[in-house]
Amino acid sequence: MEPTHTSQGDILVGVTEAAQLAQLSVDTIRRYADTGKLASTRTPGNQRRFLKRDVLALIPAPALAEGSAA
């Protein structure tokens, strides 16, 4: 899936990409969206989209540091 850009230049990602970025399951991403822990928007086809920066904010700081060292 190609990233979608909003008017503010924010990148939107789908459920699968969000799960991969956050190293969580697809079900967990959906649950976070359903409970309001992760903001989402819906496409006209009713698919969820998430701001990439919001997904990355789910990752604890030490995990981010480990990922950048590789």
PyMOL Python script that loads the backbone (N, CA, C, O; Angstrom):
from pymol import cmd

cmd.read_pdbstr("""\
ATOM      1  N   MET A   1       0.833  -1.186   0.000  1.00  0.00           N
ATOM      2  CA  MET A   1       0.000   0.000   0.000  1.00  0.00           C
ATOM      3  C   MET A   1       0.870   1.238   0.000  1.00  0.00           C
ATOM      4  O   MET A   1       1.816   1.338   0.781  1.00  0.00           O
ATOM      5  N   GLU A   2       0.561   2.168  -0.858  1.00  0.00           N
ATOM      6  CA  GLU A   2       1.269   3.445  -0.903  1.00  0.00           C
ATOM      7  C   GLU A   2       0.781   4.343   0.219  1.00  0.00           C
ATOM      8  O   GLU A   2      -0.419   4.391   0.493  1.00  0.00           O
ATOM      9  N   PRO A   3       1.691   5.056   0.876  1.00  0.00           N
ATOM     10  CA  PRO A   3       1.240   5.986   1.913  1.00  0.00           C
ATOM     11  C   PRO A   3       0.384   7.092   1.312  1.00  0.00           C
ATOM     12  O   PRO A   3       0.593   7.509   0.172  1.00  0.00           O
ATOM     13  N   THR A   4      -0.560   7.549   2.078  1.00  0.00           N
ATOM     14  CA  THR A   4      -1.429   8.642   1.661  1.00  0.00           C
ATOM     15  C   THR A   4      -1.033   9.885   2.436  1.00  0.00           C
ATOM     16  O   THR A   4      -0.806   9.821   3.644  1.00  0.00           O
ATOM     17  N   HIS A   5      -0.950  11.006   1.754  1.00  0.00           N
ATOM     18  CA  HIS A   5      -0.556  12.250   2.409  1.00  0.00           C
ATOM     19  C   HIS A   5      -1.767  13.148   2.601  1.00  0.00           C
ATOM     20  O   HIS A   5      -2.567  13.330   1.683  1.00  0.00           O
ATOM     21  N   THR A   6      -1.896  13.706   3.795  1.00  0.00           N
ATOM     22  CA  THR A   6      -2.964  14.649   4.059  1.00  0.00           C
ATOM     23  C   THR A   6      -2.484  16.042   3.695  1.00  0.00           C
ATOM     24  O   THR A   6      -1.333  16.218   3.296  1.00  0.00           O
ATOM     25  N   SER A   7      -3.351  17.028   3.827  1.00  0.00           N
ATOM     26  CA  SER A   7      -2.979  18.388   3.462  1.00  0.00           C
ATOM     27  C   SER A   7      -1.869  18.941   4.349  1.00  0.00           C
ATOM     28  O   SER A   7      -1.139  19.837   3.924  1.00  0.00           O
ATOM     29  N   GLN A   8      -1.724  18.426   5.578  1.00  0.00           N
ATOM     30  CA  GLN A   8      -0.667  18.886   6.461  1.00  0.00           C
ATOM     31  C   GLN A   8       0.630  18.112   6.240  1.00  0.00           C
ATOM     32  O   GLN A   8       1.608  18.350   6.948  1.00  0.00           O
ATOM     33  N   GLY A   9       0.662  17.205   5.288  1.00  0.00           N
ATOM     34  CA  GLY A   9       1.860  16.437   5.015  1.00  0.00           C
ATOM     35  C   GLY A   9       2.025  15.221   5.917  1.00  0.00           C
ATOM     36  O   GLY A   9       3.078  14.585   5.896  1.00  0.00           O
ATOM     37  N   ASP A  10       1.005  14.881   6.713  1.00  0.00           N
ATOM     38  CA  ASP A  10       1.075  13.713   7.580  1.00  0.00           C
ATOM     39  C   ASP A  10       0.819  12.457   6.752  1.00  0.00           C
ATOM     40  O   ASP A  10      -0.026  12.455   5.857  1.00  0.00           O
ATOM     41  N   ILE A  11       1.548  11.402   7.056  1.00  0.00           N
ATOM     42  CA  ILE A  11       1.402  10.151   6.321  1.00  0.00           C
ATOM     43  C   ILE A  11       0.375   9.272   7.020  1.00  0.00           C
ATOM     44  O   ILE A  11       0.435   9.074   8.234  1.00  0.00           O
ATOM     45  N   LEU A  12      -0.564   8.750   6.247  1.00  0.00           N
ATOM     46  CA  LEU A  12      -1.570   7.815   6.754  1.00  0.00           C
ATOM     47  C   LEU A  12      -1.164   6.411   6.362  1.00  0.00           C
ATOM     48  O   LEU A  12      -0.715   6.176   5.240  1.00  0.00           O
ATOM     49  N   VAL A  13      -1.325   5.468   7.297  1.00  0.00           N
ATOM     50  CA  VAL A  13      -1.001   4.074   7.029  1.00  0.00           C
ATOM     51  C   VAL A  13      -2.197   3.202   7.371  1.00  0.00           C
ATOM     52  O   VAL A  13      -3.047   3.581   8.177  1.00  0.00           O
ATOM     53  N   GLY A  14      -2.252   2.039   6.753  1.00  0.00           N
ATOM     54  CA  GLY A  14      -3.317   1.089   7.028  1.00  0.00           C
ATOM     55  C   GLY A  14      -3.020   0.242   8.257  1.00  0.00           C
ATOM     56  O   GLY A  14      -1.982   0.397   8.900  1.00  0.00           O
ATOM     57  N   VAL A  15      -3.941  -0.648   8.568  1.00  0.00           N
ATOM     58  CA  VAL A  15      -3.831  -1.481   9.770  1.00  0.00           C
ATOM     59  C   VAL A  15      -2.579  -2.358   9.730  1.00  0.00           C
ATOM     60  O   VAL A  15      -1.853  -2.437  10.721  1.00  0.00           O
ATOM     61  N   THR A  16      -2.321  -3.004   8.619  1.00  0.00           N
ATOM     62  CA  THR A  16      -1.175  -3.913   8.530  1.00  0.00           C
ATOM     63  C   THR A  16       0.134  -3.165   8.698  1.00  0.00           C
ATOM     64  O   THR A  16       1.010  -3.613   9.438  1.00  0.00           O
ATOM     65  N   GLU A  17       0.282  -2.036   8.026  1.00  0.00           N
ATOM     66  CA  GLU A  17       1.515  -1.259   8.151  1.00  0.00           C
ATOM     67  C   GLU A  17       1.663  -0.701   9.561  1.00  0.00           C
ATOM     68  O   GLU A  17       2.769  -0.667  10.099  1.00  0.00           O
ATOM     69  N   ALA A  18       0.568  -0.268  10.159  1.00  0.00           N
ATOM     70  CA  ALA A  18       0.610   0.227  11.535  1.00  0.00           C
ATOM     71  C   ALA A  18       1.088  -0.870  12.482  1.00  0.00           C
ATOM     72  O   ALA A  18       1.906  -0.619  13.366  1.00  0.00           O
ATOM     73  N   ALA A  19       0.583  -2.071  12.296  1.00  0.00           N
ATOM     74  CA  ALA A  19       0.987  -3.199  13.141  1.00  0.00           C
ATOM     75  C   ALA A  19       2.471  -3.500  12.975  1.00  0.00           C
ATOM     76  O   ALA A  19       3.167  -3.767  13.954  1.00  0.00           O
ATOM     77  N   GLN A  20       2.953  -3.456  11.744  1.00  0.00           N
ATOM     78  CA  GLN A  20       4.368  -3.713  11.499  1.00  0.00           C
ATOM     79  C   GLN A  20       5.239  -2.629  12.129  1.00  0.00           C
ATOM     80  O   GLN A  20       6.259  -2.934  12.747  1.00  0.00           O
ATOM     81  N   LEU A  21       4.847  -1.374  11.976  1.00  0.00           N
ATOM     82  CA  LEU A  21       5.619  -0.267  12.545  1.00  0.00           C
ATOM     83  C   LEU A  21       5.698  -0.348  14.064  1.00  0.00           C
ATOM     84  O   LEU A  21       6.759  -0.138  14.652  1.00  0.00           O
ATOM     85  N   ALA A  22       4.572  -0.653  14.690  1.00  0.00           N
ATOM     86  CA  ALA A  22       4.503  -0.684  16.152  1.00  0.00           C
ATOM     87  C   ALA A  22       4.917  -2.038  16.727  1.00  0.00           C
ATOM     88  O   ALA A  22       4.993  -2.195  17.946  1.00  0.00           O
ATOM     89  N   GLN A  23       5.181  -3.010  15.863  1.00  0.00           N
ATOM     90  CA  GLN A  23       5.522  -4.373  16.277  1.00  0.00           C
ATOM     91  C   GLN A  23       4.439  -4.951  17.191  1.00  0.00           C
ATOM     92  O   GLN A  23       4.717  -5.538  18.237  1.00  0.00           O
ATOM     93  N   LEU A  24       3.198  -4.759  16.752  1.00  0.00           N
ATOM     94  CA  LEU A  24       2.021  -5.270  17.444  1.00  0.00           C
ATOM     95  C   LEU A  24       1.206  -6.077  16.447  1.00  0.00           C
ATOM     96  O   LEU A  24       1.449  -6.014  15.242  1.00  0.00           O
ATOM     97  N   SER A  25       0.253  -6.824  16.941  1.00  0.00           N
ATOM     98  CA  SER A  25      -0.611  -7.581  16.038  1.00  0.00           C
ATOM     99  C   SER A  25      -1.655  -6.653  15.419  1.00  0.00           C
ATOM    100  O   SER A  25      -1.947  -5.580  15.947  1.00  0.00           O
ATOM    101  N   VAL A  26      -2.202  -7.083  14.305  1.00  0.00           N
ATOM    102  CA  VAL A  26      -3.272  -6.342  13.643  1.00  0.00           C
ATOM    103  C   VAL A  26      -4.466  -6.215  14.586  1.00  0.00           C
ATOM    104  O   VAL A  26      -5.104  -5.164  14.652  1.00  0.00           O
ATOM    105  N   ASP A  27      -4.761  -7.287  15.312  1.00  0.00           N
ATOM    106  CA  ASP A  27      -5.881  -7.255  16.256  1.00  0.00           C
ATOM    107  C   ASP A  27      -5.654  -6.215  17.352  1.00  0.00           C
ATOM    108  O   ASP A  27      -6.594  -5.536  17.766  1.00  0.00           O
ATOM    109  N   THR A  28      -4.416  -6.088  17.824  1.00  0.00           N
ATOM    110  CA  THR A  28      -4.116  -5.096  18.861  1.00  0.00           C
ATOM    111  C   THR A  28      -4.301  -3.682  18.319  1.00  0.00           C
ATOM    112  O   THR A  28      -4.848  -2.822  19.008  1.00  0.00           O
ATOM    113  N   ILE A  29      -3.852  -3.439  17.099  1.00  0.00           N
ATOM    114  CA  ILE A  29      -4.038  -2.117  16.487  1.00  0.00           C
ATOM    115  C   ILE A  29      -5.527  -1.808  16.382  1.00  0.00           C
ATOM    116  O   ILE A  29      -5.953  -0.698  16.703  1.00  0.00           O
ATOM    117  N   ARG A  30      -6.317  -2.773  15.939  1.00  0.00           N
ATOM    118  CA  ARG A  30      -7.767  -2.562  15.833  1.00  0.00           C
ATOM    119  C   ARG A  30      -8.386  -2.292  17.205  1.00  0.00           C
ATOM    120  O   ARG A  30      -9.253  -1.430  17.347  1.00  0.00           O
ATOM    121  N   ARG A  31      -7.932  -3.033  18.202  1.00  0.00           N
ATOM    122  CA  ARG A  31      -8.457  -2.844  19.562  1.00  0.00           C
ATOM    123  C   ARG A  31      -8.091  -1.455  20.083  1.00  0.00           C
ATOM    124  O   ARG A  31      -8.921  -0.786  20.699  1.00  0.00           O
ATOM    125  N   TYR A  32      -6.860  -1.020  19.840  1.00  0.00           N
ATOM    126  CA  TYR A  32      -6.455   0.325  20.250  1.00  0.00           C
ATOM    127  C   TYR A  32      -7.319   1.385  19.573  1.00  0.00           C
ATOM    128  O   TYR A  32      -7.675   2.387  20.193  1.00  0.00           O
ATOM    129  N   ALA A  33      -7.655   1.164  18.303  1.00  0.00           N
ATOM    130  CA  ALA A  33      -8.514   2.115  17.585  1.00  0.00           C
ATOM    131  C   ALA A  33      -9.931   2.106  18.165  1.00  0.00           C
ATOM    132  O   ALA A  33     -10.544   3.158  18.341  1.00  0.00           O
ATOM    133  N   ASP A  34     -10.437   0.917  18.457  1.00  0.00           N
ATOM    134  CA  ASP A  34     -11.797   0.797  18.993  1.00  0.00           C
ATOM    135  C   ASP A  34     -11.938   1.437  20.372  1.00  0.00           C
ATOM    136  O   ASP A  34     -12.990   1.983  20.702  1.00  0.00           O
ATOM    137  N   THR A  35     -10.874   1.367  21.176  1.00  0.00           N
ATOM    138  CA  THR A  35     -10.925   1.907  22.539  1.00  0.00           C
ATOM    139  C   THR A  35     -10.455   3.352  22.619  1.00  0.00           C
ATOM    140  O   THR A  35     -10.513   3.965  23.685  1.00  0.00           O
ATOM    141  N   GLY A  36      -9.991   3.900  21.505  1.00  0.00           N
ATOM    142  CA  GLY A  36      -9.559   5.295  21.499  1.00  0.00           C
ATOM    143  C   GLY A  36      -8.104   5.515  21.873  1.00  0.00           C
ATOM    144  O   GLY A  36      -7.657   6.658  21.966  1.00  0.00           O
ATOM    145  N   LYS A  37      -7.359   4.438  22.089  1.00  0.00           N
ATOM    146  CA  LYS A  37      -5.936   4.578  22.417  1.00  0.00           C
ATOM    147  C   LYS A  37      -5.138   5.039  21.194  1.00  0.00           C
ATOM    148  O   LYS A  37      -4.090   5.669  21.337  1.00  0.00           O
ATOM    149  N   LEU A  38      -5.630   4.726  20.001  1.00  0.00           N
ATOM    150  CA  LEU A  38      -4.999   5.112  18.751  1.00  0.00           C
ATOM    151  C   LEU A  38      -6.061   5.728  17.849  1.00  0.00           C
ATOM    152  O   LEU A  38      -7.027   5.068  17.465  1.00  0.00           O
ATOM    153  N   ALA A  39      -5.873   6.982  17.521  1.00  0.00           N
ATOM    154  CA  ALA A  39      -6.837   7.680  16.671  1.00  0.00           C
ATOM    155  C   ALA A  39      -6.795   7.107  15.257  1.00  0.00           C
ATOM    156  O   ALA A  39      -5.730   6.784  14.730  1.00  0.00           O
ATOM    157  N   SER A  40      -7.967   6.989  14.661  1.00  0.00           N
ATOM    158  CA  SER A  40      -8.034   6.497  13.288  1.00  0.00           C
ATOM    159  C   SER A  40      -9.105   7.259  12.529  1.00  0.00           C
ATOM    160  O   SER A  40      -9.958   7.932  13.107  1.00  0.00           O
ATOM    161  N   THR A  41      -9.030   7.129  11.229  1.00  0.00           N
ATOM    162  CA  THR A  41     -10.038   7.685  10.343  1.00  0.00           C
ATOM    163  C   THR A  41     -10.451   6.555   9.409  1.00  0.00           C
ATOM    164  O   THR A  41      -9.751   5.549   9.301  1.00  0.00           O
ATOM    165  N   ARG A  42     -11.561   6.714   8.748  1.00  0.00           N
ATOM    166  CA  ARG A  42     -12.056   5.677   7.836  1.00  0.00           C
ATOM    167  C   ARG A  42     -12.069   6.203   6.407  1.00  0.00           C
ATOM    168  O   ARG A  42     -12.393   7.364   6.161  1.00  0.00           O
ATOM    169  N   THR A  43     -11.716   5.340   5.481  1.00  0.00           N
ATOM    170  CA  THR A  43     -11.790   5.668   4.068  1.00  0.00           C
ATOM    171  C   THR A  43     -13.236   5.503   3.611  1.00  0.00           C
ATOM    172  O   THR A  43     -14.045   4.946   4.352  1.00  0.00           O
ATOM    173  N   PRO A  44     -13.583   5.970   2.413  1.00  0.00           N
ATOM    174  CA  PRO A  44     -14.933   5.731   1.898  1.00  0.00           C
ATOM    175  C   PRO A  44     -15.267   4.237   1.818  1.00  0.00           C
ATOM    176  O   PRO A  44     -16.441   3.871   1.875  1.00  0.00           O
ATOM    177  N   GLY A  45     -14.259   3.372   1.687  1.00  0.00           N
ATOM    178  CA  GLY A  45     -14.464   1.928   1.668  1.00  0.00           C
ATOM    179  C   GLY A  45     -14.493   1.317   3.063  1.00  0.00           C
ATOM    180  O   GLY A  45     -14.499   0.094   3.205  1.00  0.00           O
ATOM    181  N   ASN A  46     -14.511   2.165   4.100  1.00  0.00           N
ATOM    182  CA  ASN A  46     -14.602   1.781   5.509  1.00  0.00           C
ATOM    183  C   ASN A  46     -13.336   1.107   6.048  1.00  0.00           C
ATOM    184  O   ASN A  46     -13.403   0.358   7.022  1.00  0.00           O
ATOM    185  N   GLN A  47     -12.185   1.368   5.420  1.00  0.00           N
ATOM    186  CA  GLN A  47     -10.914   0.862   5.936  1.00  0.00           C
ATOM    187  C   GLN A  47     -10.317   1.889   6.881  1.00  0.00           C
ATOM    188  O   GLN A  47     -10.461   3.095   6.677  1.00  0.00           O
ATOM    189  N   ARG A  48      -9.644   1.400   7.922  1.00  0.00           N
ATOM    190  CA  ARG A  48      -9.032   2.299   8.895  1.00  0.00           C
ATOM    191  C   ARG A  48      -7.714   2.852   8.363  1.00  0.00           C
ATOM    192  O   ARG A  48      -6.977   2.172   7.649  1.00  0.00           O
ATOM    193  N   ARG A  49      -7.441   4.089   8.726  1.00  0.00           N
ATOM    194  CA  ARG A  49      -6.161   4.720   8.431  1.00  0.00           C
ATOM    195  C   ARG A  49      -5.693   5.421   9.700  1.00  0.00           C
ATOM    196  O   ARG A  49      -6.491   5.980  10.451  1.00  0.00           O
ATOM    197  N   PHE A  50      -4.378   5.379   9.922  1.00  0.00           N
ATOM    198  CA  PHE A  50      -3.775   5.946  11.113  1.00  0.00           C
ATOM    199  C   PHE A  50      -2.667   6.901  10.714  1.00  0.00           C
ATOM    200  O   PHE A  50      -1.983   6.678   9.714  1.00  0.00           O
ATOM    201  N   LEU A  51      -2.482   7.962  11.484  1.00  0.00           N
ATOM    202  CA  LEU A  51      -1.339   8.826  11.259  1.00  0.00           C
ATOM    203  C   LEU A  51      -0.090   8.064  11.684  1.00  0.00           C
ATOM    204  O   LEU A  51      -0.029   7.517  12.785  1.00  0.00           O
ATOM    205  N   LYS A  52       0.895   8.034  10.812  1.00  0.00           N
ATOM    206  CA  LYS A  52       2.117   7.297  11.099  1.00  0.00           C
ATOM    207  C   LYS A  52       2.756   7.789  12.399  1.00  0.00           C
ATOM    208  O   LYS A  52       3.268   6.986  13.179  1.00  0.00           O
ATOM    209  N   ARG A  53       2.729   9.092  12.632  1.00  0.00           N
ATOM    210  CA  ARG A  53       3.338   9.635  13.854  1.00  0.00           C
ATOM    211  C   ARG A  53       2.613   9.128  15.106  1.00  0.00           C
ATOM    212  O   ARG A  53       3.250   8.929  16.141  1.00  0.00           O
ATOM    213  N   ASP A  54       1.291   8.916  15.030  1.00  0.00           N
ATOM    214  CA  ASP A  54       0.550   8.376  16.173  1.00  0.00           C
ATOM    215  C   ASP A  54       0.934   6.922  16.432  1.00  0.00           C
ATOM    216  O   ASP A  54       1.045   6.498  17.582  1.00  0.00           O
ATOM    217  N   VAL A  55       1.133   6.166  15.362  1.00  0.00           N
ATOM    218  CA  VAL A  55       1.537   4.759  15.494  1.00  0.00           C
ATOM    219  C   VAL A  55       2.928   4.695  16.118  1.00  0.00           C
ATOM    220  O   VAL A  55       3.165   3.902  17.029  1.00  0.00           O
ATOM    221  N   LEU A  56       3.841   5.521  15.633  1.00  0.00           N
ATOM    222  CA  LEU A  56       5.203   5.520  16.162  1.00  0.00           C
ATOM    223  C   LEU A  56       5.238   5.959  17.624  1.00  0.00           C
ATOM    224  O   LEU A  56       6.133   5.560  18.369  1.00  0.00           O
ATOM    225  N   ALA A  57       4.281   6.767  18.033  1.00  0.00           N
ATOM    226  CA  ALA A  57       4.217   7.215  19.432  1.00  0.00           C
ATOM    227  C   ALA A  57       3.859   6.061  20.378  1.00  0.00           C
ATOM    228  O   ALA A  57       4.071   6.171  21.585  1.00  0.00           O
ATOM    229  N   LEU A  58       3.324   4.966  19.849  1.00  0.00           N
ATOM    230  CA  LEU A  58       3.009   3.800  20.672  1.00  0.00           C
ATOM    231  C   LEU A  58       4.267   3.051  21.104  1.00  0.00           C
ATOM    232  O   LEU A  58       4.252   2.317  22.092  1.00  0.00           O
ATOM    233  N   ILE A  59       5.353   3.242  20.359  1.00  0.00           N
ATOM    234  CA  ILE A  59       6.582   2.498  20.629  1.00  0.00           C
ATOM    235  C   ILE A  59       7.339   3.173  21.774  1.00  0.00           C
ATOM    236  O   ILE A  59       7.609   4.372  21.705  1.00  0.00           O
ATOM    237  N   PRO A  60       7.682   2.430  22.820  1.00  0.00           N
ATOM    238  CA  PRO A  60       8.451   3.011  23.915  1.00  0.00           C
ATOM    239  C   PRO A  60       9.808   3.519  23.441  1.00  0.00           C
ATOM    240  O   PRO A  60      10.385   2.951  22.514  1.00  0.00           O
ATOM    241  N   ALA A  61      10.320   4.564  24.051  1.00  0.00           N
ATOM    242  CA  ALA A  61      11.575   5.188  23.660  1.00  0.00           C
ATOM    243  C   ALA A  61      12.750   4.194  23.589  1.00  0.00           C
ATOM    244  O   ALA A  61      13.508   4.241  22.620  1.00  0.00           O
ATOM    245  N   PRO A  62      12.934   3.296  24.574  1.00  0.00           N
ATOM    246  CA  PRO A  62      14.061   2.351  24.466  1.00  0.00           C
ATOM    247  C   PRO A  62      13.977   1.479  23.221  1.00  0.00           C
ATOM    248  O   PRO A  62      15.008   1.156  22.631  1.00  0.00           O
ATOM    249  N   ALA A  63      12.780   1.091  22.809  1.00  0.00           N
ATOM    250  CA  ALA A  63      12.615   0.265  21.609  1.00  0.00           C
ATOM    251  C   ALA A  63      13.007   1.055  20.372  1.00  0.00           C
ATOM    252  O   ALA A  63      13.583   0.495  19.440  1.00  0.00           O
ATOM    253  N   LEU A  64      12.706   2.335  20.348  1.00  0.00           N
ATOM    254  CA  LEU A  64      13.099   3.176  19.222  1.00  0.00           C
ATOM    255  C   LEU A  64      14.605   3.260  19.139  1.00  0.00           C
ATOM    256  O   LEU A  64      15.165   3.193  18.045  1.00  0.00           O
ATOM    257  N   ALA A  65      15.274   3.406  20.266  1.00  0.00           N
ATOM    258  CA  ALA A  65      16.731   3.503  20.288  1.00  0.00           C
ATOM    259  C   ALA A  65      17.373   2.216  19.796  1.00  0.00           C
ATOM    260  O   ALA A  65      18.372   2.260  19.078  1.00  0.00           O
ATOM    261  N   GLU A  66      16.815   1.072  20.170  1.00  0.00           N
ATOM    262  CA  GLU A  66      17.348  -0.213  19.715  1.00  0.00           C
ATOM    263  C   GLU A  66      17.197  -0.362  18.205  1.00  0.00           C
ATOM    264  O   GLU A  66      18.093  -0.870  17.531  1.00  0.00           O
ATOM    265  N   GLY A  67      16.064   0.081  17.684  1.00  0.00           N
ATOM    266  CA  GLY A  67      15.810  -0.021  16.254  1.00  0.00           C
ATOM    267  C   GLY A  67      16.735   0.855  15.436  1.00  0.00           C
ATOM    268  O   GLY A  67      17.094   0.479  14.320  1.00  0.00           O
ATOM    269  N   SER A  68      17.134   2.006  15.945  1.00  0.00           N
ATOM    270  CA  SER A  68      17.998   2.911  15.188  1.00  0.00           C
ATOM    271  C   SER A  68      19.455   2.473  15.250  1.00  0.00           C
ATOM    272  O   SER A  68      20.258   2.898  14.418  1.00  0.00           O
ATOM    273  N   ALA A  69      19.815   1.627  16.226  1.00  0.00           N
ATOM    274  CA  ALA A  69      21.193   1.184  16.363  1.00  0.00           C
ATOM    275  C   ALA A  69      21.534   0.102  15.335  1.00  0.00           C
ATOM    276  O   ALA A  69      22.707  -0.140  15.049  1.00  0.00           O
ATOM    277  N   ALA A  70      20.517  -0.540  14.788  1.00  0.00           N
ATOM    278  CA  ALA A  70      20.759  -1.642  13.859  1.00  0.00           C
ATOM    279  C   ALA A  70      21.136  -1.173  12.485  1.00  0.00           C
ATOM    280  O   ALA A  70      21.370  -1.991  11.596  1.00  0.00           O
TER     281      ALA A  70
END
""", "prot")
cmd.dss("prot")
cmd.show_as("cartoon", "prot")
cmd.util.cbc("prot")
cmd.orient("prot")
